């Protein structure tokens, strides 16, 4: 809220898009998700891995990690509203007039923009269908770690979800490594590259997820916005039209 005050955000004239993970680890996840639910069309998000994890918890498919600090969300009388809202959020948003893609972790480097949009839509359609609970029950695994167009069923959906919400390092053959989380300066194994170093997208890609990266992509076409606020660093906002950054230091958490 301090960051939005800094830029003079207006619900009437501005549009805010979040790169996901609006819940977990922070001091007040309930206030966070309530802000999105109560703000209407002026405040939006794409799905992050923590948002999908919350959906699974609310459906009874996952156990709560105490570190996520989700107790107030889970015990809220609005839990059914939260389920309904989360399942309607996209994995990918395309700002066509600005040639910009927005997602949580990134866009799989072997997909074109059209392919990425089509694959995201596959999962988004399933999340809003009666098969949503089955998808959630089969969602959490590191396999398959490589894409094949012949993938089908939950293996296909799981890879798509993992690519959009958990990807960091990728091999030249398209294999994803979900265990490596450090900054590329620290994790220097030549086999694994940050996904954006292998990307040939014609679009600018705005993403979050990789806190250790601190937004350092070394390429203005790839905008990393997770700058470790929950770990005591700062929160970053990117003004799309002006290509300008704004930051807010983390507030002390009592």
PECOR-V575708 format. One record per residue. RES is the residue in three letters. PSI is psi as a letter, one per 30 degrees, with the letter a starting at -180 (999 if undefined). BURIAL is + if it has 9 or more other C-alpha atoms within 8 Angstrom, else -. D_LAST is the distance of its C-alpha to the last C-alpha in whole Angstrom. Layout:
BEGIN
res & psi & burial & d_last
RES & PSI & BURIAL & D_LAST
RES & PSI & BURIAL & D_LAST
END
This chain:
BEGIN
res & psi & burial & d_last
UNK & e & - & 17
UNK & e & - & 17
UNK & e & + & 20
UNK & e & - & 22
UNK & e & - & 22
UNK & e & - & 23
UNK & g & - & 26
UNK & h & - & 27
UNK & k & - & 27
UNK & k & - & 29
UNK & f & + & 30
UNK & e & - & 33
UNK & f & - & 34
UNK & l & - & 32
UNK & k & + & 31
UNK & k & - & 28
UNK & k & - & 28
UNK & k & + & 25
UNK & g & + & 26
UNK & l & + & 24
UNK & h & + & 21
UNK & f & + & 20
UNK & l & + & 18
UNK & k & + & 16
UNK & e & + & 14
UNK & l & + & 11
UNK & f & - & 9
UNK & i & - & 12
UNK & e & + & 15
UNK & e & + & 17
UNK & e & - & 16
UNK & e & + & 17
UNK & e & + & 20
UNK & e & - & 21
UNK & e & - & 21
UNK & e & + & 24
UNK & e & - & 26
UNK & f & - & 26
UNK & f & + & 27
UNK & b & - & 30
UNK & f & - & 32
UNK & f & + & 30
UNK & k & + & 27
UNK & l & + & 28
UNK & l & + & 27
UNK & l & + & 29
UNK & k & + & 28
UNK & l & + & 26
UNK & e & + & 26
UNK & e & + & 23
UNK & e & + & 24
UNK & e & + & 27
UNK & e & + & 25
UNK & e & + & 24
UNK & e & + & 27
UNK & e & + & 29
UNK & e & + & 26
UNK & f & + & 27
UNK & f & + & 31
UNK & g & - & 30
UNK & f & + & 31
UNK & k & - & 28
UNK & l & - & 26
UNK & k & - & 22
UNK & j & - & 20
UNK & f & - & 17
UNK & f & - & 15
UNK & f & + & 16
UNK & h & + & 14
UNK & g & + & 17
UNK & e & - & 17
UNK & e & + & 17
UNK & e & + & 19
UNK & e & + & 22
UNK & f & - & 22
UNK & k & - & 22
UNK & f & - & 26
UNK & g & - & 26
UNK & e & + & 26
UNK & e & - & 30
UNK & e & - & 29
UNK & e & + & 26
UNK & e & + & 29
UNK & e & - & 32
UNK & e & + & 30
UNK & e & + & 29
UNK & f & + & 32
UNK & f & + & 33
UNK & k & + & 31
UNK & l & + & 33
UNK & f & + & 33
UNK & k & + & 35
UNK & k & + & 35
UNK & j & - & 38
UNK & i & + & 38
UNK & e & - & 42
UNK & f & - & 43
UNK & g & - & 40
UNK & h & + & 41
UNK & k & + & 38
UNK & k & + & 36
UNK & k & + & 33
UNK & l & + & 31
UNK & e & + & 28
UNK & e & + & 29
UNK & a & + & 33
UNK & k & + & 36
UNK & k & + & 38
UNK & f & + & 41
UNK & g & - & 44
UNK & k & + & 44
UNK & l & - & 45
UNK & e & - & 43
UNK & e & - & 45
UNK & e & - & 45
UNK & e & + & 41
UNK & e & + & 41
UNK & e & - & 44
UNK & e & + & 42
UNK & e & + & 39
UNK & e & + & 41
UNK & e & + & 42
UNK & e & + & 39
UNK & e & + & 38
UNK & e & - & 41
UNK & e & + & 40
UNK & e & + & 37
UNK & g & + & 38
UNK & l & - & 41
UNK & f & - & 42
UNK & g & - & 41
UNK & e & + & 37
UNK & e & - & 37
UNK & e & - & 39
UNK & e & + & 38
UNK & e & + & 34
UNK & f & + & 36
UNK & g & + & 37
UNK & f & + & 34
UNK & j & - & 33
UNK & l & - & 35
UNK & f & - & 35
UNK & k & - & 39
UNK & l & - & 41
UNK & f & + & 40
UNK & k & - & 42
UNK & k & + & 44
UNK & k & - & 47
UNK & f & - & 49
UNK & f & - & 50
UNK & k & - & 47
UNK & l & - & 47
UNK & b & - & 45
UNK & f & + & 42
UNK & e & + & 42
UNK & e & + & 43
UNK & e & + & 40
UNK & e & + & 37
UNK & e & + & 38
UNK & e & + & 38
UNK & e & + & 34
UNK & e & + & 33
UNK & e & + & 35
UNK & f & + & 33
UNK & f & + & 30
UNK & f & + & 29
UNK & k & + & 32
UNK & d & + & 31
UNK & k & + & 34
UNK & k & + & 38
UNK & l & + & 41
UNK & f & + & 44
UNK & g & - & 46
UNK & g & + & 43
UNK & k & + & 41
UNK & k & + & 37
UNK & j & + & 35
UNK & f & + & 32
UNK & f & - & 31
UNK & k & - & 31
UNK & f & - & 27
UNK & l & - & 27
UNK & k & - & 28
UNK & f & + & 32
UNK & f & - & 33
UNK & e & - & 31
UNK & j & - & 33
UNK & g & - & 37
UNK & k & - & 39
UNK & f & - & 42
UNK & f & - & 42
UNK & k & + & 39
UNK & k & + & 38
UNK & k & + & 35
UNK & e & + & 36
UNK & f & + & 36
UNK & f & - & 39
UNK & f & + & 41
UNK & k & + & 41
UNK & g & - & 44
UNK & k & - & 43
UNK & f & - & 44
UNK & l & + & 41
UNK & k & + & 38
UNK & k & + & 35
UNK & k & + & 31
UNK & l & + & 29
UNK & b & + & 25
UNK & e & + & 24
UNK & i & + & 25
UNK & e & + & 22
UNK & f & + & 23
UNK & f & + & 26
UNK & h & + & 24
UNK & g & + & 27
UNK & i & - & 29
UNK & f & + & 32
UNK & g & - & 35
UNK & j & - & 37
UNK & f & - & 36
UNK & f & - & 37
UNK & j & + & 34
UNK & j & + & 31
UNK & k & + & 28
UNK & f & + & 25
UNK & j & + & 22
UNK & h & + & 21
UNK & h & + & 18
UNK & e & + & 15
UNK & f & + & 13
UNK & g & - & 14
UNK & g & + & 12
UNK & c & + & 16
UNK & l & + & 17
UNK & k & + & 18
UNK & k & + & 22
UNK & k & + & 24
UNK & k & + & 28
UNK & j & + & 31
UNK & e & - & 33
UNK & e & - & 36
UNK & f & - & 36
UNK & h & - & 34
UNK & k & - & 31
UNK & k & - & 28
UNK & k & + & 25
UNK & l & + & 21
UNK & j & + & 18
UNK & k & + & 15
UNK & k & + & 12
UNK & l & - & 9
UNK & k & - & 6
UNK & j & - & 4
UNK & 999 & - & 0
END
